């Protein structure tokens, strides 16, 4: 039974909050470790275009074939960087007010993030956002990371009988690719490197996002 306007699924970093994770330095470190440990034969030019999560998947695949434990070591380093970033985090302007308004106006709100549960809960508690969110899905639940669509497909299945429309909102191409693969319309949030992904819009702030989804839903558009 459809009882809500839409399910809005948010990315976390650089969408609702700015966790100040130094992804450039972190990516350089992960690439260096992959090469130093001999975990991939991919050329540097290809590794540079990969997200941290994609590179860590290479380490996991290597471990699976060689019965080694490199990925767990690398993930520990990544979570250290995430936690450090969480403690320096700032919140997107208007986040609490916009989420409160969206929930009051009949939207279901969820989060899908490549962060760990520990990091996501820390950030949401710091900024008082958790009270507005129905489901938080992290890499601990999804197991497979964006741009893989697994997490979005899990949320799609969970809420398919409660909404006619779903949107995923994120800042990065991996968010858009995951949404495209899951068959969920993607709304960019200052998405400056879309890499050919399909978007129904690209907003610059949360009030603009709220207006966009309300316009789409009011027009009866965007059905799955």
Secondary structure as GFF3:
##gff-version 3
##sequence-region A 1 224
A	DSSP	beta_strand	6	10	.	.	.	ID=ss1
A	DSSP	beta_strand	17	18	.	.	.	ID=ss2
A	DSSP	alpha_helix	23	36	.	.	.	ID=ss3
A	DSSP	alpha_helix	44	48	.	.	.	ID=ss4
A	DSSP	alpha_helix	52	66	.	.	.	ID=ss5
A	DSSP	alpha_helix	70	87	.	.	.	ID=ss6
A	DSSP	beta_strand	90	91	.	.	.	ID=ss7
A	DSSP	alpha_helix	95	104	.	.	.	ID=ss8
A	DSSP	beta_strand	107	112	.	.	.	ID=ss9
A	DSSP	alpha_helix	117	126	.	.	.	ID=ss10
A	DSSP	three_ten_helix	130	132	.	.	.	ID=ss11
A	DSSP	beta_strand	135	137	.	.	.	ID=ss12
A	DSSP	alpha_helix	139	142	.	.	.	ID=ss13
A	DSSP	alpha_helix	150	159	.	.	.	ID=ss14
A	DSSP	beta_strand	166	170	.	.	.	ID=ss15
A	DSSP	alpha_helix	173	182	.	.	.	ID=ss16
A	DSSP	beta_strand	185	189	.	.	.	ID=ss17
A	DSSP	beta_strand	201	203	.	.	.	ID=ss18
A	DSSP	alpha_helix	206	218	.	.	.	ID=ss19
###
